[in-house]
Amino acid sequence: MVAEVSRVAGLVLAAGAGVRFGGPKAVAELAGERLVDRAVRVLVQGGTFPAYVVSGAVELDVPGAVVVPNSAWAEGMGSSLRAGLAAMPEDVDAALVVLVDQPGLTADAVARLVGVADGPGSLAVATYEGRQGHPVVLGRAWWPEVAELAVGDAGARGVLRRHEDRLVRVACGDVATDSDVDRAEDLRRLTEP
């Protein structure tokens, strides 16, 4: 008997206005590639399918991804997470969630998280030197609770805390970084020799 494979979709939260950055981070470029395109590429190379991108402050066209417009994007990350999960088709068992402003994420890290996803009850988080970060795997069974707790700038953190006993922590610090691009100079530092 062949084991059933969990279907894990990628979800990029890319709706923010990037006030401190000076504009929407999704369209900022690193090495000639928009951050949103980079995130989708890493998700697909890491084994997620399909890839979804939640847009908001700026309209996005992202080849290889389903774009989910979030008209409530100004309410915070929680609204984007809710919108993205609501857009997933019924045959998706889990969503692997990433933030658009973490260009140090790699396909190897994504693959590690995809590898521990084991169906609708999956709950996993990447760790970096012991700190929890992204990606986060949220099985479909957790989505109603995530939708309830994801308010303002709170994403899935409340669900992860509530269910620490079920949470699988996956070390990714040897293959990726969790540094985010908060200001324009952060991105410049990545491109300067």
Salt bridges, closest charged atoms under 4 A:
GLU33 OE1 - ARG38 NH1 3.84
GLU33 OE1 - ARG41 NH2 2.88
ASP37 OD2 - ARG34 NE 2.64
GLU75 OE1 - ARG82 NH2 3.75
ASP91 OD2 - ARG7 NH1 2.27
ASP101 OD2 - LYS25 NZ 2.84
GLU145 OE2 - ARG162 NH1 2.78
GLU145 OE1 - HIS163 NE2 2.94
GLU164 OE1 - ARG169 NH2 3.18
ASP174 OD1 - ARG112 NH1 2.62
ASP178 OD1 - ARG131 NH2 2.89
ASP182 OD2 - ARG20 NH1 3.06
ASP182 OD1 - LYS25 NZ 3.73
GLU185 OE1 - ARG188 NH2 3.84
ASP186 OD1 - ARG189 NH1 3.05
